[in-house]
Every structure is written in C-alpha cells, then in structure tokens.
Amino acid sequence: MRRVLKLTLCLCVFSLLPLALLAEDFMAEGNALYDKGKSSNYESYKQSGDMFVKALEAAPNNYEAAWKAARSYREFANQSKEKNAPNWKATCKEYGKLGMKYGEKAIALNPNGVEGNFWYGCSVGNYSDSVSILTALKEGLKNKTQSSFEKSYQIDKMYTDGGPMKALGRFWFVLPWPMQDKKLSLKYLREFQKSFPNDAEGQVFLAETLMKTGDKDEAKSLLQKASTSSNKYFADWAKRLLTEM
C-alpha cells in the first residue's frame, strides 16, 4: 500500500512539472513581447497579454501572470487610442474588458497587490473611452474603479511613476456631476505634480482641472510646457486646450 501511495505521489509531482515549466516559458515570452511593445511595436502588447493568459492557464494561481495580462491588454487598448488606430474604440471595448477580467483575477489571487488593483482600474478607463463614462456608470463600475485606485494608492502611490496619484486625480475629474469632485482631483494631481513635474499627461490633467476651477493662468503655463513634450498625444491635447482658452 505504501509503495502504491509513493508511486502515486511521484506521478503527481512529475505531472505538475511540465505545467510549471510551461508557465515559466510563457512568462518569459510574455515579458519579451511586452518590452517589444514599449520600444517599437505596440501590437506586441496584445501578443504579450496572450502569453500571460497561457501562463495563467498553466498555473491558475499565478498572480504575476494575471496582473501582467491585465497590464498588457490595457496598454494595447490605450496605445490604440493614443495612436488613433483604425477602430480604436472597438479595441478599447474588447481589450479594456479583457484587462478588467484579468485585473479582477489578480485581485482575487492577491487583494493587497498594487498591480492587480491599479491595472484593473486603468482597464475600466479604457473600456469607458469606448462605451462612454455614463455607460460604465450604468454598469456599476464606479465604486469598483474607485476602490481599486484607492487601494493601489494606499499600498504604493509611487507605483509605475506615481500612477495611482495621477489615476485618482483624473478619476475624480471625469465623473459627471454630482459625482465629480474637483477638489479631490486637484489634491491628487498636485501631489503627483510635485514628484513628476515634467510628465505631460499629468500637466494636461492638472490643467484641465484648473480650467474648471478658474485658475487659467496656471493652467496655461502647464499646457505650454506640455505642448512641447515628445509625447505627441498629450502635446497635441495641450495645443488644442490652449486654442480653447
């Protein structure tokens, strides 16, 4: 009987080894494709997400695979929007939802992980870019998004170059009345600005909030800086806002 149990245990261990090794291979490929997406071809973000999903299928409790899948799909959606790719709204809808799906999976695996919470919230943002803020609110995504961003802020507000600060600042601005809170938006965006004063996205977001609160001189100064950024998407956004002032 002992020999049977020992043999069964050995077989179970050996059967798990290929899956573990397979997951490692998928993770390595996903990381390489993600780096490629950052440096040259943004469509590699989608491919990296697919690799992380395969890693998660091979190792269902792999938190890293879950949050990296969420991040990759969100980045693919976001870059599609910023590059004004054909049918970018459909891309944001599909891959924003995928980012949400794997962000939720990551949160389930590790509720106190900054990564899962942060990328889930960002994915909701890209999904909303497609379907509209009002539709996202009707689908009950406001509280979940707020909770995920607040949790990521509490865990590590400096994560990914201050992402949680910037995200919360923008979150409280884009909500429609009466949910919008310009004071909270200013609070988080000013906090972000202190640590990352040269970030064009943060400059544009803060400027938009300042324009709504009446401080147009400071807003104009921020937009002038952002308009010279190498980040074309936010440089163009800043130029548009300057023409509207």
PyMOL commands that set and color helices and strands:
alter all, ss='L'
color gray80, all
select helices_A, chain A and resi 2-39+44-58+63-82+88-109+114-131+133-138+141-156+159-174+182-195+200-213+216-226+232-244
alter helices_A, ss='H'
color red, helices_A
deselect
rebuild
show_as cartoon
